[in-house]
Amino acid sequence: MTITTAEAVADFIGVGDDATKLAVVAALYPWVERLVNRAVGWDLEQATHTEYYPKTERGGEYDAFTQMEGGRSDVLAVLHKWVRPSGLVVCEQVGAYAGQVAGAFGSDTVLTLGSDYILELDTDNVCKSGHVRRLGRRWPKQIGSVKVTYTAGFTAAEFAGTASTGIDASDLVYGVNLSCLKAYVQIMAQQPGANGGASGVVVEERVGEYMHKFDSFTQGQLVGMKFTVPVEAAEIFFRYKSYSIAV
């Protein structure tokens, strides 16, 4: 799954049926999407993740847990955000070393939601921060003592603003479209030849039902291009940015 599609971006930009221009959009869209995910600090497309914490041991009895927020070692902040309660599994076993020990994280290590830990939920039954809070104690400080399996990010329907969950992430699609438009204009302004045409090595790329070809000049522009997202798009992405501390 992706945030949107190259075809939808091409429609937003208004390139029509021009094969060369469609090829440029097909080449730049995945590049822009990766840029956006890096900008917010997590993968926006919904997926299931398994992670082990802490990543490193920290000194001090109460300064032990990685991904701490405000110095609180009872709060674990997973990497990806907008976490869903469904499918969340948290295991704790000191000395498991991220599952490298035989028999690690068996059924007897599974913690109980509501009594051992809670997910810090926001509205719409989702945890935007990715915070998992331990109840009655702190998380252990030994590396790889906690295993978290969880689902985070947005579905295709949520990106479209039509989800039954009530979550509307269509502003992210708009931000991606704006970013693609800026990248497209920047590339086409530098293309040699009439109508953005360029000579060079032809490369095939399939996007959905369409087969496009784009030249080596476009590829080179993407590799070396200095690019920042438009201000309006940056303001959108800022609302989803992760500030979790990784140590």
Secondary structure, DSSP 8 states (H G I E B T S, - for coil): --SS-HHHHHHHHT-TT-HHHHHHHHHHHHHHHHHHHHHHTS--B-EEEEEEE-SS--SSTTS--TT-BTTBTTEEE-SS-SEEEEEEEEEE-TT-TTTTSTTTT-GGGB--BTTTEEE---GGG-BSS-EEEESSS----STT-EEEEEEESB-HHHHHT--TT----HHHHHHHHHHHHHHHHHHHHH--SGGG---S--EEEEETTEEEEE-HHHHHHHHH------HHHHHHHHTT-------
